[in-house]
Amino acid sequence: MHSSAIFLIEFGAIILGLGLLGRLAGRLRFSPIPLYLLAGLAFGEGGLLPLGASEEFVAIGAEIGVILLLLMLGLEYTASDLVSNLKTQYPAGLVDMALNALPGAALALLLGWGPVAAVVLAGVTWISSSGVIAKVLGDLGRLGNRETPVVLSILVLEDLAMAVYLPIITALLAGVSLAAGSMTLAIALGVAGLVLFAAVRYGRVISRFVSSDDPEKLLLVVLGLTLLVAGLAQQLQVSAAVGAFLVGIALSGEVAEGAHNLLAPLRDLFAAVFFVFFGLHTDPQSIPPVILPALALAVVTALTKIATGYWAARRAGISPKGRWRAGGTLVARGEFSIVIAGLAVTAGIEPELGPLATAYVLVLVILGPLTARFTEPLALRLTRPRAKPAEATAAPAQGSAPPAETLQPVEDGGAERP
């Protein structure tokens, strides 16, 4: 009875604290992710008030949080959208992977962490935060801008790549043989292809089966189906998050919209618990030794993300202003970077990887909204050509018009229309 009371007190304090932190972040027009991570650091080992009785429950909640994050992401896209993005935007996805995964892999190898840690850190630096970026686009009123579909296409391609990347990471961290790892990847690709085919061909049938006018029944069926598929995927050595993502893709129309509205509060709750859980497993004293590599990596990959967005928007025929806006918007890292790093921390492959990933995400989740807002004006100011001094001209004859070169054009000070 005593341990039960302590559990309720601890877990209640966590939820209340997260609610207050989320309210503070909302007032500051700021992503709550860094505050959640800091809360986890405060409650973890080496922190101000380590947890005891509720830590196991927090771990289960964190796993549910990852599953719901990927499910809700899958609900945002239809299978036809994914196929269309693959056909038209795959060059941008390849450029994104090359420019942003290589710095992470290179740093891990320079630090002597080995090839497995290099693959993990490559994923941490590669994937942008869909949640943070979506919020920033809404806050800045850019959802209707011409460059926004380019940004969303890159995010979709990154999410699709997760379906291939996560099984690879799972196999590498488990230390399985090359044959077993190849089998795991083949199963993951086969399942993903099968789900995409079923979603395109039989999406309406699946949605009709899940659909219900009663919100309670819809919530129970979608949540139960997601957890069931995620568990089966994990049993097959495929990431549970990938299974949840595929369930989201398979649902469409009114069912997807209804499920999204019902599951959004649950996602927010358990996602917050997940970030706290990641912070719990990071000793605050382990962050200072890796802060300089994390800062250097954050600067480099912020620049490579800006270059990625600029190139992709230029390829789509967007004006220079929109290109810079697209690049600055993509800088934020968040939930996916922590998910990937969390797998490595659980496997225990490299003690410093978790602290470095925490510091890296903290920097870029704060820097991301700033680059989204200020990259365009700063870049245009730095690249604007200097005006040449006016040349002396002879005075015009009385009654004649002034020479054409003395007429100064009026600059359009208005904002570019999307």
N, C-alpha and C positions, 0 to 999 in steps of 0.2 A: 504493500500500500504506500509506503514511504517513497519507494523508487518511482511509483506511478505518479505521485504528486510532484516529485522533482521533474519528471519528464514533462508534465503539463505546464509547469512553471517555466521551464527552459524553452520549450517549443513555443509557448504563448509569447514569451518575451522576444523570441526571434521574429515571429510573424508581426508583432506590434512594431518592433524596431524597423523591419523592412517597410511596413506601411508608412511610418514617419519619414524614412529616408526617401521613399518614392514621392511623398508629398513635397519634401524639400527640393528634390530634383525637378519636379514639375514647376515649382515656383521659379526656379532658376533657369527654366527652359533648357534642361540638361539631361543627358542620359543617366538613368539610375545605376547602370552596370558598375561603374567604378565605386560607387558608394556601397553596393552589395559586396563587391570584392573586399573592400576595406573592412566591412563588417565581419566577413569570414576570417580575415586576418586577426581581427580583435578577439574573436571567440575560439580560434584554433590554438594548437600547441605553441607555446611561446608568446601567446597574445595576452590581453589584459584579463580575460575571464574565460578560461577553457571550458568547453562543454563536457558533460559526462553522460547522463542517462539518455539524452535525445539524439546522440550522434548517429546511432544506427538507423533511426527513423529518418533523419535528415539525409542519410546516404540513399535510402530507398526513394525519398522524395526527389532527390537530385536526378536519379535515373529516370523517373517519370517526367521530370522537367525537360530532359533532353528529348525524350520521345514526343512530348507535346510540342516542343519547338519545331521539330522536323515535320510532324503531322500538319501543323498550321501552315508551315511553309508550303507543303504539298497542296493544301487546299487553295492556295493563291493561284495555282497554275492548272490549266487543263492539259491533257496529253497532247492535243493538237498544238497548243501554244509551245510546248516543249519541242515537239518535232519541228515546228516552224523556226524556232530560235536556233536549233541545231543546224538547220540547212543554211540560214542566212547569216548568222553571227559567229559561226565556229572560228573564223580567223581571229576575231577579237578575243575569244576564249583562249586560244593558243598563245596569243601575245600576253594576255593577262597571266597565264600560268608561267611563261618563261621569265617575264620581268619580275614577278613577285614571289615565286617559289624559290628561285635560285639564290637570292640573298640569304634566306633562312637556312637553306641547305649548306651554303658556303660557310656561314658563321658557325654552324654546328661542327663542321669538319675542322675549321680553324681552331675551335676550342677543344678538339680531340675527343668529341663525344661519340664518334662512330657513325656508320651509315644508317642504322635504324633511327637514331636521334635526328640525323640529317633529314630523313624523309618526314619525320614528325614536325620538325621546326619549319620545313618547307610548307607544310599545310597550314601551320599557324600564321605564317606571313602571307600566304596566298589568298585566303578566303576573307572577303569583306563581310561586314556585319549587315545583313539584310534588315534586321530590326531597327538598328540605329539609323541606317540610311533612309529607310521608309519614313521614320519619324522626322528626320531632318528635311526631307523633301516636302512633307506636309507643313512643317513649321515655316519653311521659307516660301511656301506657295508656288512650288515649282512642278507640281504634279502634271500640269498641262504644258510644260515647256517641251520644245522639240528635242532636246537632248535627253529627256527623261526616259523614253523607250530604250535608248542606247544603254543607259545605266542599268535599267531593269533587265535587259537582255544579258548583260555581263553577269549580273547576280544570278539569273536563272541558270546560266551555263556553269557557274561555280557550284550551285546547288546540285545540278546533275552530276558534276564531277565527283561530288561527295559520295554518290552511289557506287562509284568505282574505287575511290580513294579510301573510304573507311574500311571496306573488307581487306584491302591490302595492308593497311595499318594494323588491323586486328590480327591478321596472320603473322605479320612481322613481330608484333609485340608478344604474341604467344610463343614465338620461337619455333614455329612448325617448319617442316622441311619444304624444299622447293616444290615437290610434287603436291604436298598437302596444301601449300599456299596457292598453287595454280588451280587446284580443285576448288578452293574457297572462292577465288576470284571468278572462276567459270560459273559456279553456282550463283554468285551475286549478279553477274551479268545476265545469266539466263533468267533469274527471277525478275530482274529489272525489265528485261526485254519482254517477258511474258506479261508483266503487269501493264506495261505501256501498251502492248498490243490489245490486251483485254480492255484497257481504259478507252482506247480509240474505237475499238469495235463494239464493245458491250458496256460502255460507260453508263448509258441510260438504264440498262437492265440492273447494273450494280447499284446505281443511285436509287432506283425504284425499290429495290430490295431493302435498302437501309432506311429509306424515307419513312417519316411518320409525322402526323400533324401534332402529336403530343411531344412537347419539348423534352419531357423527362425520358420518354422512350427513345427518342433520337439521340439524346446525350448518352444513355446507357449503351445503346447498340454501337455507336461510333467509337466511344471510348473503349468498350470491351473488345471490339474487333481490332482496334489499333494495338492494344496491349497484347492480345492473342497473337497477332501477326508479328509484332516486335519480339515476343518471346520465342516464336518458332524460328524467326530469322537468326536470333542469337544462338539458338540450339544448333542451327546449321552452320555456325561459325561466321555468319554474316551479321554485320552490325544491326542492333535493334533499331537504331535511329534510321537506317536505310529502310527497314521494313515499315516504319511509321511514315516516312516520306512517301513511299509508294502507295500506301493506303490513302494518303491525302490526294495524290494524283488521280487515283481511281474514282474518287468522288467528284461530282461536278454539279453544276446548276443550283437549284434551290437547296438541295441537300448540303452541298458544300458551304453555301452561304449561311444556312441555319446552323450547321455544325460549328462554323467559324464563330458565330455570335455566342453560342453556348459555351464553347471551349476556351474562348479568349480569357476569361477570368482565371480559369484553372491553369492555363498556360502561364499567365503572368505570375501566379502564386508559386508554382513549382519551378519555373525558370529562375525566379529570385532565390528560391531555396538552392537551386543548382549552383548559382554563383557564390552563395555563401559556403556551400560544401567545398567548392574548389579552393576558396580562401582558407577554409579550415585545415586543409592539407598542405598549406604553404606556411612555413615558419617565417614570421616577419624579419627575423634576424638574417635569413638567407637572401633577402632582396638586395641590401646594399652592395654585396660583392658583384652582383650581375647588373647593377643599374646602368653602368656605362655601356656595356654591350647592348643592353635593351634600348637605350636612348639612340645609339648609333644605328641599330637595326630599324628603329622607328623612323628616323630621319630618312634613311635610304629607301625604305619601302613606302613611305609617304610620297616621295618623289616618283618612284616607279608606278604607283597607282595613279598619280596625276598624269604621268606619261601614257599609261594605258587608256584612261578615259579620253584624253586629248586625241590619241590616235584613232580610237574607235569612233568618236564623234566626227572627226575629220573624214574618216572613211564613209560615214553616213551622210556627208554633205552638210554638216552643221557649221554655222558661222564660228569665228574665233572665240567670241564671248561664250557661246554654248559649249565649245570644246573645253575651255578652262573650267567652266562650271561642272561639267561631267567629270573631269579629272579630280577636282577638289572634293566632290561628293563621295567618291569611292574610297577615300582614305581610311575611314573608320573600320576598326576590327573589333570583334566582340564575342558573341556567343559561340560561333563556330571555332574560333581560335581556342577558346577555353575548352570546348568539347574535345578537340583533338589533343590538346595538352593534357586534359584530364585522363584520357586513355593511357598516355605515357606515364603519368604520375602513378596511376593505379598499378601499372605493370612494373614500376620501379626501375626503369631503364637508366635514368640519369637524374641524380638528386637536384641539380641546378636548373633543369629544364622547366620545372613548374614555377619557381620564382622568376625566372627570366620571362616566361610567357605572361605571368601576372603583371610584371612591371611593363612589359611591351603593350599589353592590352590596355592597361591603365593610361598609358601615354596617348595611344592612338584613339581611344574612345573619347578622350577629352579633346584631342587635337582635331578629330574628324569633323565635328560640327563647325569648328573655326575655319578649317580649310574649305569646307563647302560654302561658307559665307564670304570669305575674303580672297580666295585664290584668283577669281576673275578680276576684281579691281586691281589687285596687286600686280598680276601678270600683265594686264593692259598698261598699267603705269610704267612698268619696267621696259616693256617692248615698244612703247609709243615713240615714234621717231621725233627727234628734236626739231623744232621749227628753225628754219634758216633765217638769219637776219635780213631785214628788208633792204634791198639795194637802193642806193640813192638814185632818184630819177629827176629828169629835168621838169621844171614847172610847166604845166600845160598852157597853151595859148589861151587868151581870154575868150570865153564862150565855147571852148571845145570841151569834149568829154574827157575825163581822166583816162589814162592808159589802163588796159585790162589788167595788167599785172599788179596794179595798186589796189584792186578791189579784193577785199578779204572775204572768203566764204564764211558763212555762219555755221558753226558746228552744231550738230544735233545733240542736244544734251539729254534727250529722252532715253529711257531704258529700252533695250532691244526687245522687240516683241517675240514671244516664243513661236 
